[in-house]
Amino acid sequence: QVQLAESGGGLVRPGGSLRLSCAASGRTVNGYAMGWFRQAPGKEREFVAAISWSGSAIRYADSVKGRFTMSRDNTENTLYLQMNSLKPEDTAVYYCAASRTTGIKFGLTEYDYWGQGTQVTVSS
């Protein structure tokens, strides 16, 4: 079993930056692909970014491409999402997720473990 805990959310003005972290406990996430998803009020949970276990494959949703950067530190069992040039439409609860296999994954149903989420609010 893997437990995930997101942190780093908060209130930021448009154009600002935040760095989200996702710390894993229990079993390590070595060998696990991971991803970030977000859910805004009244919206379905949507894909943000995904990374393979090795970190060699990283993909982003079109809505965040060029603004967000995903990385992982497998020795620390931590996943990161650097969010720059934030827009009000980025406001959402951000969730990290882990899949038990190594290959990069994009769909909600492909992930086995989820964190509780961290709130990101972009507003002036």
ChimeraX attribute file (.defattr): number of C-alpha atoms within 10 A of each C-alpha:
attribute: neighborCount
match mode: 1-to-1
recipient: residues
	/A:1	10
	/A:2	17
	/A:3	18
	/A:4	23
	/A:5	19
	/A:6	23
	/A:7	18
	/A:8	15
	/A:9	18
	/A:10	14
	/A:11	15
	/A:12	18
	/A:13	14
	/A:14	17
	/A:15	14
	/A:16	14
	/A:17	18
	/A:18	19
	/A:19	16
	/A:20	22
	/A:21	22
	/A:22	25
	/A:23	19
	/A:24	22
	/A:25	14
	/A:26	9
	/A:27	10
	/A:28	17
	/A:29	27
	/A:30	15
	/A:31	16
	/A:32	22
	/A:33	24
	/A:34	31
	/A:35	32
	/A:36	27
	/A:37	22
	/A:38	22
	/A:39	19
	/A:40	17
	/A:41	9
	/A:42	6
	/A:43	9
	/A:44	9
	/A:45	16
	/A:46	17
	/A:47	21
	/A:48	24
	/A:49	26
	/A:50	27
	/A:51	26
	/A:52	22
	/A:53	24
	/A:54	17
	/A:55	18
	/A:56	10
	/A:57	13
	/A:58	18
	/A:59	17
	/A:60	20
	/A:61	15
	/A:62	11
	/A:63	12
	/A:64	17
	/A:65	12
	/A:66	12
	/A:67	15
	/A:68	20
	/A:69	17
	/A:70	22
	/A:71	20
	/A:72	19
	/A:73	14
	/A:74	17
	/A:75	9
	/A:76	11
	/A:77	16
	/A:78	19
	/A:79	26
	/A:80	21
	/A:81	22
	/A:82	15
	/A:83	20
	/A:84	17
	/A:85	15
	/A:86	22
	/A:87	19
	/A:88	15
	/A:89	12
	/A:90	20
	/A:91	20
	/A:92	21
	/A:93	18
	/A:94	26
	/A:95	26
	/A:96	30
	/A:97	28
	/A:98	28
	/A:99	23
	/A:100	18
	/A:101	18
	/A:102	18
	/A:103	18
	/A:104	23
	/A:105	23
	/A:106	20
	/A:107	12
	/A:108	15
	/A:109	8
	/A:110	15
	/A:111	19
	/A:112	15
	/A:113	15
	/A:114	21
	/A:115	20
	/A:116	15
	/A:117	22
	/A:118	21
	/A:119	20
	/A:120	22
	/A:121	21
	/A:122	21
	/A:123	16
	/A:124	9
